Amino acid sequence: MMDTTVEVSYDVAGMLFGPGSLVPWWAWLAPLALVFLKLLSPVLMPEVAEAKSTAEKDGKKGKKAKKPGKKKK
């Protein structure tokens, strides 16, 4: 049972990453680049990250400040 599981997972990994893979090696670059750019954006562009975090904080404060009012009939 364990041997079958390991063999199947090895075959799946080979189909995804190996030399005869279904997905070419260069197709993995874009998703990885997007993930790392998202993680590194505060380091690479600090003023954009600061503006974004400030906008998020202002949005949260604005939502908390609103109180539901009573409906008039």
PyRosetta script that sets phi, psi and omega in degrees:
from pyrosetta import init, pose_from_sequence

init()
pose = pose_from_sequence("MMDTTVEVSYDVAGMLFGPGSLVPWWAWLAPLALVFLKLLSPVLMPEVAEAKSTAEKDGKKGKKAKKPGKKKK")
pose.set_psi(1, -49.6)
pose.set_omega(1, -179.3)
pose.set_phi(2, -66.1)
pose.set_psi(2, -38.4)
pose.set_omega(2, 179.0)
pose.set_phi(3, -63.6)
pose.set_psi(3, -40.4)
pose.set_omega(3, 179.1)
pose.set_phi(4, -64.0)
pose.set_psi(4, -42.6)
pose.set_omega(4, 179.5)
pose.set_phi(5, -61.9)
pose.set_psi(5, -44.0)
pose.set_omega(5, 179.9)
pose.set_phi(6, -66.0)
pose.set_psi(6, -41.9)
pose.set_omega(6, 179.8)
pose.set_phi(7, -64.6)
pose.set_psi(7, -42.5)
pose.set_omega(7, 179.7)
pose.set_phi(8, -64.8)
pose.set_psi(8, -45.0)
pose.set_omega(8, 179.7)
pose.set_phi(9, -65.0)
pose.set_psi(9, -36.5)
pose.set_omega(9, 177.0)
pose.set_phi(10, -65.1)
pose.set_psi(10, -40.9)
pose.set_omega(10, 178.4)
pose.set_phi(11, -66.1)
pose.set_psi(11, -40.5)
pose.set_omega(11, 178.4)
pose.set_phi(12, -64.5)
pose.set_psi(12, -44.4)
pose.set_omega(12, 177.7)
pose.set_phi(13, -62.5)
pose.set_psi(13, -37.8)
pose.set_omega(13, 177.4)
pose.set_phi(14, -65.5)
pose.set_psi(14, -36.2)
pose.set_omega(14, 177.9)
pose.set_phi(15, -69.9)
pose.set_psi(15, -29.1)
pose.set_omega(15, -178.9)
pose.set_phi(16, -86.4)
pose.set_psi(16, -38.1)
pose.set_omega(16, -171.6)
pose.set_phi(17, -118.3)
pose.set_psi(17, -15.8)
pose.set_omega(17, -172.5)
pose.set_phi(18, -74.9)
pose.set_psi(18, -179.8)
pose.set_omega(18, -179.0)
pose.set_phi(19, -64.4)
pose.set_psi(19, -29.6)
pose.set_omega(19, 178.0)
pose.set_phi(20, -103.2)
pose.set_psi(20, 36.0)
pose.set_omega(20, -173.1)
pose.set_phi(21, -73.1)
pose.set_psi(21, 159.3)
pose.set_omega(21, 177.1)
pose.set_phi(22, -75.4)
pose.set_psi(22, -30.1)
pose.set_omega(22, -179.7)
pose.set_phi(23, -107.5)
pose.set_psi(23, 124.8)
pose.set_omega(23, -179.8)
pose.set_phi(24, -65.3)
pose.set_psi(24, 156.3)
pose.set_omega(24, -174.7)
pose.set_phi(25, -61.6)
pose.set_psi(25, -34.4)
pose.set_omega(25, -176.2)
pose.set_phi(26, -73.5)
pose.set_psi(26, -19.0)
pose.set_omega(26, 179.6)
pose.set_phi(27, -72.7)
pose.set_psi(27, -18.7)
pose.set_omega(27, 178.2)
pose.set_phi(28, -81.1)
pose.set_psi(28, -15.1)
pose.set_omega(28, -175.8)
pose.set_phi(29, -69.1)
pose.set_psi(29, -42.4)
pose.set_omega(29, -176.9)
pose.set_phi(30, -62.9)
pose.set_psi(30, -50.5)
pose.set_omega(30, 178.9)
pose.set_phi(31, -62.1)
pose.set_psi(31, -39.7)
pose.set_omega(31, 178.4)
pose.set_phi(32, -65.5)
pose.set_psi(32, -41.3)
pose.set_omega(32, 178.8)
pose.set_phi(33, -63.1)
pose.set_psi(33, -41.5)
pose.set_omega(33, 179.4)
pose.set_phi(34, -64.3)
pose.set_psi(34, -40.2)
pose.set_omega(34, 178.7)
pose.set_phi(35, -64.7)
pose.set_psi(35, -47.6)
pose.set_omega(35, -178.1)
pose.set_phi(36, -68.6)
pose.set_psi(36, -34.8)
pose.set_omega(36, 176.5)
pose.set_phi(37, -66.2)
pose.set_psi(37, -37.5)
pose.set_omega(37, 177.8)
pose.set_phi(38, -64.3)
pose.set_psi(38, -41.0)
pose.set_omega(38, -179.6)
pose.set_phi(39, -72.5)
pose.set_psi(39, -33.7)
pose.set_omega(39, -176.3)
pose.set_phi(40, -92.9)
pose.set_psi(40, -2.2)
pose.set_omega(40, -175.9)
pose.set_phi(41, -59.1)
pose.set_psi(41, -36.3)
pose.set_omega(41, 176.5)
pose.set_phi(42, -64.2)
pose.set_psi(42, -28.3)
pose.set_omega(42, -180.0)
pose.set_phi(43, -82.1)
pose.set_psi(43, -41.7)
pose.set_omega(43, -175.8)
pose.set_phi(44, -77.1)
pose.set_psi(44, -37.2)
pose.set_omega(44, -177.8)
pose.set_phi(45, -133.1)
pose.set_psi(45, 76.8)
pose.set_omega(45, -174.7)
pose.set_phi(46, -64.3)
pose.set_psi(46, -33.7)
pose.set_omega(46, -178.0)
pose.set_phi(47, -69.7)
pose.set_psi(47, -33.4)
pose.set_omega(47, 177.3)
pose.set_phi(48, -69.9)
pose.set_psi(48, -43.1)
pose.set_omega(48, 179.4)
pose.set_phi(49, -64.3)
pose.set_psi(49, -38.3)
pose.set_omega(49, 179.3)
pose.set_phi(50, -66.4)
pose.set_psi(50, -42.9)
pose.set_omega(50, 179.1)
pose.set_phi(51, -64.7)
pose.set_psi(51, -38.3)
pose.set_omega(51, 179.7)
pose.set_phi(52, -67.1)
pose.set_psi(52, -43.9)
pose.set_omega(52, -179.7)
pose.set_phi(53, -67.2)
pose.set_psi(53, -35.4)
pose.set_omega(53, 177.4)
pose.set_phi(54, -65.4)
pose.set_psi(54, -42.1)
pose.set_omega(54, 179.1)
pose.set_phi(55, -64.8)
pose.set_psi(55, -38.8)
pose.set_omega(55, 178.4)
pose.set_phi(56, -66.2)
pose.set_psi(56, -40.6)
pose.set_omega(56, 178.7)
pose.set_phi(57, -65.2)
pose.set_psi(57, -42.3)
pose.set_omega(57, 179.0)
pose.set_phi(58, -64.0)
pose.set_psi(58, -38.3)
pose.set_omega(58, 179.1)
pose.set_phi(59, -65.5)
pose.set_psi(59, -39.4)
pose.set_omega(59, 178.7)
pose.set_phi(60, -69.2)
pose.set_psi(60, -38.8)
pose.set_omega(60, 179.0)
pose.set_phi(61, -66.9)
pose.set_psi(61, -37.8)
pose.set_omega(61, 179.6)
pose.set_phi(62, -64.9)
pose.set_psi(62, -38.0)
pose.set_omega(62, 179.6)
pose.set_phi(63, -70.2)
pose.set_psi(63, -36.7)
pose.set_omega(63, -179.5)
pose.set_phi(64, -72.4)
pose.set_psi(64, -29.7)
pose.set_omega(64, -176.3)
pose.set_phi(65, -73.1)
pose.set_psi(65, -25.7)
pose.set_omega(65, -179.3)
pose.set_phi(66, -74.3)
pose.set_psi(66, 131.5)
pose.set_omega(66, 177.4)
pose.set_phi(67, -116.5)
pose.set_psi(67, 139.2)
pose.set_omega(67, 179.1)
pose.set_phi(68, -69.0)
pose.set_psi(68, 131.0)
pose.set_omega(68, -179.5)
pose.set_phi(69, -95.0)
pose.set_psi(69, 164.4)
pose.set_omega(69, 178.7)
pose.set_phi(70, -81.2)
pose.set_psi(70, 143.1)
pose.set_omega(70, 178.7)
pose.set_phi(71, -82.0)
pose.set_psi(71, 135.8)
pose.set_omega(71, 178.0)
pose.set_phi(72, -94.2)
pose.set_psi(72, 139.7)
pose.set_omega(72, 179.9)
pose.set_phi(73, -101.6)
pose.dump_pdb("model.pdb")
